[in-house]
Amino acid sequence: MTRNTVNEVKEYIDFLEISASDVVFAKKAWDYIYPHAEGALHEFYAHKLMRCFSKSIPTFNEFILTGKQIQYWDRLFTYGFDDKYFSNVNKVSFSHKKLNIPLSHYISSYGVILNEFEKILKVECADDPRLLEMLSGLRKFVFVDVSIVCKMYDAVLID
């Protein structure tokens, strides 16, 4: 990871005001979400827009993509924004660009997944007094991730 990348991530983290407790709560949120992540992705891929879009990708395989996405998030929420994370983001950005997936579609997909994750938390943690903190930590982590993904996607577009 370059010094510029590290500084950029720190800027995103500062801008979104991510605290140490946000990191803890994001990880805790993931503990609740993880057992339901496959179902959330199934809901995502079942959406009319995704069904239509997936038909345009000859190599589309929901089962493989679901596994890769769950691994990606598990790594993110377990280890944060480390070198392996950036390597993964770079590969994913390159793959999405190669498939001509518009950045706007990419970003709106994050919104749909975040909504699914929030639904899971509201059910699984309805009585947990830390629900709002988990939702906040999750949302902040996802927004740093989407900011970095957009930055990497732009870099792939330039190359």
C-alpha positions in Angstrom: 0.0 0.0 0.0 1.5 3.4 -1.0 1.8 6.3 1.4 -0.7 8.2 -0.7 -3.2 5.4 -0.4 -2.7 5.2 3.4 -3.2 9.0 3.7 -6.3 8.8 1.5 -7.9 6.1 3.6 -7.1 8.1 6.7 -8.8 11.1 5.1 -12.0 9.1 4.4 -11.9 7.7 7.9 -11.5 11.2 9.4 -14.2 12.7 7.0 -16.7 10.0 8.1 -15.6 10.4 11.7 -14.9 6.7 12.2 -13.9 6.0 15.8 -12.4 3.0 17.4 -15.8 2.1 18.8 -17.3 2.3 15.2 -14.8 -0.3 14.2 -15.8 -2.6 17.1 -19.5 -2.1 16.3 -19.0 -2.7 12.6 -17.3 -6.0 13.4 -20.1 -6.9 15.9 -22.7 -6.0 13.2 -20.9 -8.4 10.8 -21.1 -11.2 13.4 -24.9 -10.9 13.2 -25.0 -10.4 9.4 -22.6 -13.1 8.4 -25.0 -16.1 8.9 -27.5 -14.3 6.7 -25.2 -12.8 4.1 -26.0 -15.5 1.5 -29.7 -14.8 1.8 -29.2 -11.1 1.5 -27.2 -11.6 -1.7 -29.9 -14.0 -3.0 -32.4 -11.1 -2.5 -30.1 -8.8 -4.2 -29.6 -11.0 -7.3 -33.4 -11.8 -7.4 -34.2 -8.1 -8.0 -35.5 -7.4 -11.4 -32.7 -5.0 -12.3 -30.1 -7.5 -11.3 -31.8 -10.4 -13.2 -31.8 -8.2 -16.4 -28.3 -7.0 -15.9 -26.9 -10.5 -15.1 -28.2 -11.8 -18.5 -25.8 -9.4 -20.2 -22.8 -11.0 -18.5 -22.0 -14.4 -20.1 -19.8 -15.6 -17.2 -22.4 -14.6 -14.5 -22.6 -17.2 -11.7 -24.6 -16.2 -8.7 -23.1 -19.0 -6.5 -19.5 -18.0 -7.2 -20.1 -14.3 -6.9 -22.0 -14.8 -3.6 -19.0 -16.7 -2.2 -16.6 -14.1 -3.3 -18.6 -11.2 -1.9 -19.0 -12.9 1.5 -15.3 -13.5 1.6 -14.6 -9.9 0.6 -16.9 -8.5 3.4 -15.6 -11.0 5.9 -12.1 -9.9 5.3 -13.1 -6.2 5.4 -15.0 -6.5 8.7 -12.4 -8.8 10.3 -9.1 -7.1 9.2 -10.2 -3.7 8.0 -8.4 -1.7 5.4 -5.1 -3.7 5.1 -2.9 -4.5 2.1 -4.9 -7.6 1.3 -8.0 -5.5 1.2 -6.5 -3.1 -1.3 -5.3 -6.0 -3.5 -8.9 -7.4 -3.5 -10.4 -4.0 -4.3 -8.0 -3.6 -7.2 -8.9 -7.0 -8.6 -12.6 -6.4 -8.2 -12.4 -3.0 -9.8 -10.5 -4.4 -12.7 -13.0 -7.2 -13.2 -16.0 -4.9 -13.0 -14.4 -2.5 -15.5 -13.6 -5.4 -17.8 -17.3 -6.3 -17.8 -18.3 -2.7 -18.4 -20.3 -2.4 -15.2 -21.2 1.3 -14.8 -19.9 2.9 -11.6 -23.4 4.2 -11.0 -24.7 0.6 -11.0 -21.8 -0.4 -8.7 -22.7 2.4 -6.2 -26.4 1.7 -6.2 -25.7 -2.0 -5.6 -23.9 -1.0 -2.4 -27.0 0.8 -1.3 -29.2 -2.2 -1.9 -26.8 -4.5 0.0 -26.5 -2.0 2.9 -30.3 -1.9 3.1 -30.3 -5.8 3.3 -27.7 -5.7 6.0 -29.7 -3.1 8.0 -32.8 -5.3 7.7 -30.9 -8.2 9.1 -29.6 -6.2 12.0 -33.0 -4.8 12.8 -34.4 -8.3 13.1 -31.4 -10.0 14.8 -30.6 -7.2 17.2 -34.1 -5.7 17.8 -33.6 -5.9 21.6 -29.9 -5.0 21.6 -29.4 -1.5 23.0 -26.3 -1.2 20.8 -28.3 -1.6 17.5 -27.9 2.1 16.5 -24.1 1.9 17.2 -23.9 -1.2 15.1 -25.9 0.4 12.2 -23.7 3.5 12.4 -20.4 1.5 12.4 -21.6 -0.7 9.5 -22.7 2.3 7.5 -19.4 4.1 8.0 -17.4 1.1 7.1 -19.4 0.5 3.9 -19.1 4.2 2.9 -15.3 4.1 3.3 -15.3 0.9 1.3 -17.4 2.4 -1.5 -15.2 5.5 -1.5 -12.1 3.4 -2.0 -13.8 1.2 -4.6 -14.7 4.3 -6.6 -11.2 5.7 -6.3 -9.8 2.3 -7.6 -12.4 2.1 -10.3 -11.4 5.6 -11.5 -7.8 4.4 -11.5 -8.7 1.4 -13.6 -10.6 3.7 -16.0 -7.5 5.9 -16.4 -5.2 2.9 -17.1 
